[in-house]
């Protein structure tokens, strides 16, 4: 048969398990307020049109790799990411115009 101390020990364990289950039930029954999703706001300087050019080039998709202006824009973005100060973007050539035949330093791979 079980001794008196063993019965108290078993009762204490059962009570602790009951308290833990009760605490879990109470916390799961609380209804949290719905979290409102707010889109992040991005602040860009008005004089820098690199972001607009990056969006335009991203919209081109695979044609982006063929557009020399977009290649220059992505290179400028990489340089700024690595800490080089901003410099003016090259002028954009109109669609259909012949691109200048100047090799860039990244062409020799």
Buried (B, 14 or more C-beta within 10 A) or exposed (E): EEEEEEEEEEEEEEEEEEEEEEEEEEEEEEEEEEEEEEEEEEEEEEEEBBEEBBEBBEEEEEEBEEBBBBBBBBBBBEEBEEEEEEEEBBEBEEEEEEEEEEEEEEEEE
